[in-house]
Amino acid sequence: MLDKMPWYAAARTCEAVGAAALFGPAVALGNLTLSEQREAADTGFQIIDGGEPVVLRFLDELMRKHYTRGGLHEGPGAMYGILNHLLTRPGVDPGYAPLRDLVFKHALDVVPFGPGDVVVGLPVVRRRTHSLPTAAAEAGQHPNRLRKILVAEGVIPSDAPRRNADVIFDAAIAAPVLGRATKLFSLRTMAEYLHTTYSYAIMLTTNGFIEPFKSDMVEEKVIRARYAKADVDAFMVKLSEGGVIRPRPERPFMDIPRATKRSYCPTPDIIRMILNRQLCWVGVDPDKAGFHAILVNADEILERVRGPDHNGYTTQALRIRLGVHQRVVDGLLARGYLPRVAAINPVNRCPNLIVLPDVVDTFERTYVSLCELAAQWETNAFKLKKDLDRRGVEPAIRRDQVGATFYLRKTLL
């Protein structure tokens, strides 16, 4: 190292290193006697002559004996004292470059200096170490919460010093964890970020679309559930991937909540269809942001989830088939002339009571309404009723029973 320095820098380096080793970093050379200066120069030469490993051990010992981390006076001046003075005053002398580079490297390894700091005259471009306070400030987390996360990730040991400022760890190893922890959302904050409601935020988390940050620790109730912004952004990227830009969408193109109501398909199922690339069309509304900007074709979803048709008759369909008033249909159903069975609605997949086609066919072959007879014989229903009564033809189903009069077809042959 010394042979790379000019003679004046080599001499002063030996004196400063030796004085710091013998009398501590706060020593001033001007306060030493001539014999003490000679002793310091000899000691400093032996340390420097040992090469980089010996110098680094000397700097470690200097820190251990004389530096209190997190004290009132921090920084390179408190850490290295006379060495920092030598390397920075009155200016940054290039003659001391070999020593400066070594002290700079040591400082970044043992103290969490970051970009913006200046150490022994050199600017810090990239952080090499973190302490819990600096990492918490970068991640926007409380130091105690971050400590639990870093212990779980194996970045710091579980028996790390209790004082947060004393916990020093490799910034590069912690970077992936801090990157995800940089912005954590509560459920309500996540809902605001996605421009949706709290209920939809709960739906996204309970269905596993967005997992809590450190979900294992949440399950063990070590920390409260928080959701990483990076995970939320990744979910939205997957949801909108390949989406067609569709400003001012019209039916059947609509956002997921509206498509849920139109297609009778649960919102989680629609999201799974999008993520699994099962839909032919997915769009994005450029005039909206967040969850409600994702568009789908509701008709496509309806066709995809539609079940097999039961081919039965609902009460409305019976009214049209029989050509009678709704109260007549209700009366026939209530008195058991048209027995019903349960079937699954193919659209909303809810159980419905229907009348099977065979039952309706049998009823029509068995009974005929007075109105239908009057239309066939081109006469007035009132006159036809009187004529049938006069002939002794009794109705099989009376008007006071179901709201209309029906006769057995076989009695009219």
Buried (B, 14 or more C-beta within 10 A) or exposed (E): BBEEBEEEBBBBBBBBBBBBBBBEBEBEBEEBEEEBBEBBBEBBBBBBEBEBEEBBEBBEEBBEEBBEBEEEEBBBBBBBBBBBBBBBEEEBBEBBBBBBBBBBBBBBBBBBBBEEBEBBBBEBEEBBBBBBBBBBBBBEBEBEBBBBBBBBBEBBEEEBEEEBBEBBBEBEBBBEBBEBBBBBBEBEBBBBBBEBBEEBBEBBBEBEBBBBBBEEBBEEEBBEBBBBBBBBEEBBEBBBEEBEEBEEBEEBBBBBBBBBEBBBBEBBBBBEBBBEEEBEBBBBBEEBEBBBBBBBBBBBBBEBBBEEEBEBBBBEBBBEBBEBEEEBBBBBBEEEBBEBEEBBBBEEEEEBEBBBEEBBEEBBEEBBBBBBBBEEEEEEBEEBBEEBEEEEBEBBBEBEBBBBBBBBBEEEE
